[in-house]
Amino acid sequence: MKQILVPTDFSAHAENALKVAIQIAKKNNSTIRLLHLLEIPHQTNDAINSATGIPEVMLHIKNANDSLAKIKETFKDENIEINEFVRFERPHEGILSYSNKNAIDLIVMGSHGISGIEEILIGSNTEKVVRLSNAPVLVIKKDTTQLHPVNFVFASDFSNEIKKPFEKMIEFTRFFDANLHLVMICTPNSFKTTAVSENIISNFLADFNLKNYTTTIYNDTNIEKGILNFAKKINADLIGLCTHGRTGLSHFFSGSISEDLVNHAIKPVITFKI
């Protein structure tokens, strides 16, 4: 995790994410890239090349750079290299583009969390990044400013396609020296007997040299509830899972477990792209 990207909208949520990113960076000698995205209104965007449009755009840039400089000054005593950047792009698109172009190892984001009809209609930038990012995404929840994951829950179906992101998850677990709790959620729509589930997990883990872990088969009405209820049961500090990155209508109709967890979990969530 040499390059950590922290998108910021200058909110308290983004500041909390930065504090966690600094904690990780200090432990791993990482560089933090602090990114602010300016989404210029259409009327301003159309006027960028005109004499009247340029002053307003320059004011946006100046204000953003001033705010980034204040943040950098606030954390100057942390002895962490923080580089700040301003880009003109829609937030989630800019974050994903910047991450891909700069070989980012980890994205740390704050989440405002939404629910109900707002969640269905507009989603959030964090959700979109979680769904589409090639780099692991660590979502920091309200009031979290330090990350000390003693108990790390990783939920999976333990299929072969999970093996590559599972290796990244193991690295993250070892980085924090956390207790790893592997869980398979069985629901009425995806029911497996205990014997079948245990066999799947056992065969999957045969390819990995894991220590300090547990395995659990947990039954619930749906996968999201199963993960949240199991995490609460063992007092988890962090929840991890893989995301397929579905888009379009398939995403709308099938939903996204990772996005639901980002919205509803009260603990930090980390996702790994399959």
N, C-alpha and C positions, 0 to 999 in steps of 0.2 A: 504493500500500500504506500507507494512512494508519492503518488499524485492524488490528492484528495480535493474534490470539487465541492464547494459550498455555495449554492445559489442563495442570494439574499434579496429580499424586498424591504429590508430595514425594519422588519417587524420583530417583536419579542420572540416569536417562534423561530425565526431565522437566526437570531442571536443565540438561542439555546442550542441550535444545531451547530453553530460555529464553535461554541464552548466544548461540545462533545468532540468535534473534529480536531480541535487543538489538543485535547486529551489524547486522542489516538495518534496525532502527528508527533507529539512529544515522545511517546512510547516507541514510535517506529521511525523517527527521524524523517518524517514526511514533509512535503511542501504543500501548503494549502493555496488553492486558487479560489479567490472570492469573486463571484460573478453576479453582476446585476444586469438584468435585461430591461431595456427600455422599449415598451410597446407604444410606438408613436401613433396617435389617433390619425385616421385616414386623411382628415382635412389638413393636418400638419404634414403628414407624409407627402401629400400631393404638392405641398408648398416648399419642400426642402430645397428645391433648386431655384426658388424665387428669393428676391431680396428680403421680402417680409417674413419668409419662413425660416431663414437661417438663424436669426437671433433667438427665436423660440426654441429651436432644436439645440442650439449652443447652450441655452440656459438649462435645459434638461440634462445635458451632458455634464455641465459644471456642477449642478446640484448633486448628481449621482456620484461624481468623482469626489466631491467634498465629503459626502456621507461615507464613502468607502475609506477615505483618508482618516476620518474620525474613528472608524472601527479599527483600522490598523493601528492607530495611535493608542487606542484603549488597551490593545493586547500586545503592545510592544515589549513588555517585560516577560512575556512567555517564551522568548527566544525561539520563536518559530518563524520560518520564512513564509510570509503571507504576500501573495501577489494579487492585485486587484484588477478587474477588467469590467468594461462596460460594453454591451453589445446591443444593437438595434434588431430585435427579433421577438416573436411571440415567446413567452416564457418557457413553456415546455419544449418547444422546437429549438430554442436557443440553447437550453441546457443539454439536450441530447446531441445537438450538432457540436457544441464545444467539447463535450465529453469524448465523442468519437474522434475528433480531430486532434485531441491532445493526450490520447492514451491515458485517460483517467482510470485509476484503480478502484476508487470508491467515491460515491456521491453521498453526501450527508445533507439531508433536507429536514426542515421543520414542517409540521402538518397542522393546519388549522382544524381539520376534521369537520365533516358535514354529515347531514343525515336527511332522511325523508325525501320529499320531492326535489329539493335542491340537489341532492346527490344524484338523482336520476337524470335531471335535466342538464346540469352544467359540469358535474364532476369537479376536479381540481387539478392544478398543474402537477402537484405531487403524485396523484394517481396516474396521470399520463406518463410521467417519467418512470414510475415504478413499472408500468406495463411494458414500456418500450426500451428501457435502458439496457445496453450491453454490459455495462459495469454494475456491480452490486450497488444497491441503493439502501442506505440506512435512514429510516424515517424516525425522527425524534419527536416525541409527543409532548404535550403541554407540561411545563414545569420541570422537564428533564434537562439537567445541565451537566450531569456526569453519568458515565456509563460504566458500571461495574457488574457485568452479567455473570453472577454466580451460577444461575440456572438458565440455560439456553435451550429453548424448545425448538426443534426442527421438525416440521410436519411434512410428510411426503407420501406418495404411493409406492415409492422405492422401485420404480420402473427403470429400465436401462438408460433412458434418455436423461435421467437425473444424475448419472454418475459424474459427468464433467462439472456441473455446478456444485455437486456434493463435495468435490475436492476443494473448491474455493471456500465452502462453508466450513470444512475441517480446518483450513488455515485460519479462518476468523476465530473459530473456537479455541484453537491453540494460542492464538495471539492474546486472548483474554484469560487463558487458563480456566475456562468455564466448564461446569458440569453439563454434558450434552444429554438431552432427553429426546430421543427419537420417537416419534409417534405416527402411527397410521390411523386415520379416522375412518371408521366404518359407518355407513349410513344406510337407511332402508333402500336407497337407490343405487348404492354401490356396496352391497353386503358381501362379505367374505367370512367364512368360518375362521375361528381362531387358528386352527391348524394350518389353513391355507395362508393366512396373513403372516403367521410366524415363519412359514417356509419362504415366503417372498422376501421378508426382511433378512432372514438368515443368509439366503443366497446372495442378496445384494451386498451385504456387509462383508462377505467372504473376500471381496477384492480390496478391502481397506484394512489398514492396521490401526484400529481405533482403541483408545483407552479411556477410562473414566466416562462411561456412557450407560444409558439405560434404554430399553425398548419397551414400548407400550402400544397395545391395540385398544383404541378408545371408541366407544359407540355413542353416537348422538344423532339428532334429527337431520343435521346437515354439516358439511365440512367446516364452515366458518365457526359455527357454534361449538363444534367439537374441539377445534383448536383453542378457542378462547376459554372454554370451560376447563380443558386440560391444563392450560397455562395458569389459570387461576388456582387450580387444585394443587399444583406443585410450587406455586408462588414464583413463577418464571419472571426473570428480569428482561428477557429478550425473546422475540418470536421470529423464526426464520422459515422461509419456504421459497420454492421456485415459482417462476411465472413464465407462461407460454408467450406472452406478448400478443394476445389476440387483438385484432382490430376490426372495425366495421360492424356489420350486422351480427356476425358470429359472436362478437364480444357483447353486443347489446342484449342478445337473447340468452346467452349462456352465463353472462356475468363474469366477474373476476374475483376470485377468492382473495388474491393479494390486495386488490383495491379495497374490498370490503374490510379487510383487516386493518389497512392503513386508516380507514375512517373510524372503525369501532374499537380497536384495541387501545387500552390505556397504557400499554407498555411499548417501548420501541420495537419496530419491525424492520427486519432486513430481508431483502429479496435478491435472488440470484436468477439471472436469465438462462433459460434452457436453450 
